[in-house]
Amino acid sequence: MHEMSLMADILYIVEADAIDRGFVKINRISVIVGELSNVLPDALELAFSFFQKLEDNLISEKTELKIIREVAKARCKECGKEFTPDYRIALCPHCNQINTEIISGESFQVESYEGSERFED
């Protein structure tokens, strides 16, 4: 399950930035996961729950993980129509050409996080 290492990387990046900003805890992390990103949101949540139980980081059982699912969209370069692709290489359902481009759905990134400078929130 590569989501475990992906979540470890997310937490490393977020915690490093949070420490630089003087935060002592992280309240929420929002992550964008595209339908074509090869990341399973459920597995990412499971990995996050594992890291919540560790005592050596800025997240806790109260830290929330918000997963924003990005819908996959493609555009045909021949006819200009947009459609929902099943895969990264997609045949246009309107003109049956393969000259298409993915315009959304491949993202996997931290959108934002919220932290606190106090423990007692």
LUMNUNU-861449 format. One record per residue (C-alpha): residue number from 1; residue in one letter; chain; x negated, y, z. Coordinates in nm, 3 decimals. Layout:
<pts>
   seq   type   mol      east     north        up
   NUM      A     A         X         Y         Z
...
</pts>
This chain:
<pts>
   seq   type   mol      east     north        up
     1      M     A     0.000     0.000     0.000
     2      H     A    -0.191     0.305    -0.123
     3      E     A     0.059     0.534     0.050
     4      M     A    -0.132     0.472     0.375
     5      S     A    -0.449     0.625     0.234
     6      L     A    -0.249     0.903     0.065
     7      M     A    -0.088     0.994     0.396
     8      A     A    -0.427     0.982     0.570
     9      D     A    -0.558     1.229     0.311
    10      I     A    -0.254     1.456     0.352
    11      L     A    -0.296     1.462     0.728
    12      Y     A    -0.669     1.528     0.701
    13      I     A    -0.611     1.828     0.474
    14      V     A    -0.319     1.968     0.675
    15      E     A    -0.488     1.920     1.011
    16      A     A    -0.812     2.082     0.893
    17      D     A    -0.618     2.388     0.776
    18      A     A    -0.407     2.392     1.093
    19      I     A    -0.718     2.387     1.314
    20      D     A    -0.866     2.674     1.112
    21      R     A    -0.547     2.871     1.181
    22      G     A    -0.554     2.797     1.554
    23      F     A    -0.261     2.554     1.563
    24      V     A    -0.255     2.287     1.833
    25      K     A     0.030     2.087     1.683
    26      I     A     0.209     2.037     1.355
    27      N     A     0.590     2.053     1.358
    28      R     A     0.676     1.973     0.997
    29      I     A     0.506     1.869     0.675
    30      S     A     0.686     1.902     0.341
    31      V     A     0.557     1.688     0.055
    32      I     A     0.672     1.689    -0.308
    33      V     A     0.690     1.340    -0.460
    34      G     A     0.769     1.311    -0.830
    35      E     A     0.962     1.018    -0.971
    36      L     A     0.670     0.941    -1.202
    37      S     A     0.395     0.992    -0.943
    38      N     A     0.358     0.623    -0.855
    39      V     A     0.415     0.711    -0.489
    40      L     A     0.694     0.534    -0.302
    41      P     A     0.868     0.777    -0.064
    42      D     A     0.978     0.498     0.173
    43      A     A     0.622     0.365     0.200
    44      L     A     0.495     0.720     0.256
    45      E     A     0.743     0.760     0.545
    46      L     A     0.630     0.428     0.691
    47      A     A     0.267     0.537     0.674
    48      F     A     0.359     0.868     0.839
    49      S     A     0.531     0.687     1.127
    50      F     A     0.211     0.487     1.184
    51      F     A     0.004     0.805     1.211
    52      Q     A     0.261     0.964     1.444
    53      K     A     0.177     0.699     1.703
    54      L     A    -0.195     0.782     1.708
    55      E     A    -0.307     1.015     1.983
    56      D     A    -0.606     1.173     1.808
    57      N     A    -0.432     1.414     1.572
    58      L     A    -0.205     1.719     1.566
    59      I     A     0.111     1.529     1.476
    60      S     A     0.338     1.356     1.723
    61      E     A     0.663     1.162     1.734
    62      K     A     0.841     1.499     1.706
    63      T     A     0.662     1.599     1.384
    64      E     A     0.896     1.585     1.086
    65      L     A     0.802     1.466     0.739
    66      K     A     1.020     1.620     0.469
    67      I     A     0.994     1.450     0.132
    68      I     A     1.115     1.658    -0.160
    69      R     A     1.187     1.434    -0.456
    70      E     A     1.099     1.584    -0.791
    71      V     A     1.318     1.467    -1.078
    72      A     A     1.143     1.347    -1.392
    73      K     A     1.205     1.555    -1.704
    74      A     A     1.052     1.545    -2.049
    75      R     A     1.079     1.762    -2.358
    76      C     A     1.059     1.648    -2.717
    77      K     A     0.806     1.846    -2.920
    78      E     A     0.997     1.761    -3.239
    79      C     A     1.357     1.854    -3.157
    80      G     A     1.298     2.058    -2.839
    81      K     A     1.557     1.873    -2.631
    82      E     A     1.499     1.785    -2.267
    83      F     A     1.577     1.442    -2.126
    84      T     A     1.511     1.214    -1.831
    85      P     A     1.225     0.974    -1.910
    86      D     A     1.187     0.630    -1.755
    87      Y     A     0.810     0.628    -1.801
    88      R     A     0.528     0.874    -1.868
    89      I     A     0.526     0.779    -2.235
    90      A     A     0.881     0.833    -2.349
    91      L     A     1.076     0.807    -2.671
    92      C     A     1.313     1.099    -2.729
    93      P     A     1.671     0.968    -2.705
    94      H     A     1.789     1.242    -2.940
    95      C     A     1.556     1.208    -3.241
    96      N     A     1.369     0.883    -3.156
    97      Q     A     1.026     1.050    -3.179
    98      I     A     0.745     0.975    -2.937
    99      N     A     0.599     1.326    -2.955
   100      T     A     0.716     1.420    -2.605
   101      E     A     0.569     1.587    -2.298
   102      I     A     0.644     1.540    -1.930
   103      I     A     0.751     1.872    -1.776
   104      S     A     0.828     1.753    -1.422
   105      G     A     0.822     1.445    -1.206
   106      E     A     0.449     1.376    -1.183
   107      S     A     0.380     1.591    -0.877
   108      F     A     0.242     1.466    -0.552
   109      Q     A     0.143     1.755    -0.327
   110      V     A     0.189     1.919     0.008
   111      E     A     0.440     2.198    -0.041
   112      S     A     0.400     2.344     0.308
   113      Y     A     0.358     2.271     0.675
   114      E     A     0.462     2.439     0.998
   115      G     A     0.247     2.445     1.306
   116      S     A     0.243     2.595     1.652
   117      E     A    -0.021     2.757     1.870
   118      R     A     0.152     2.624     2.180
   119      F     A     0.216     2.269     2.306
   120      E     A     0.548     2.345     2.475
   121      D     A     0.771     2.406     2.170
</pts>
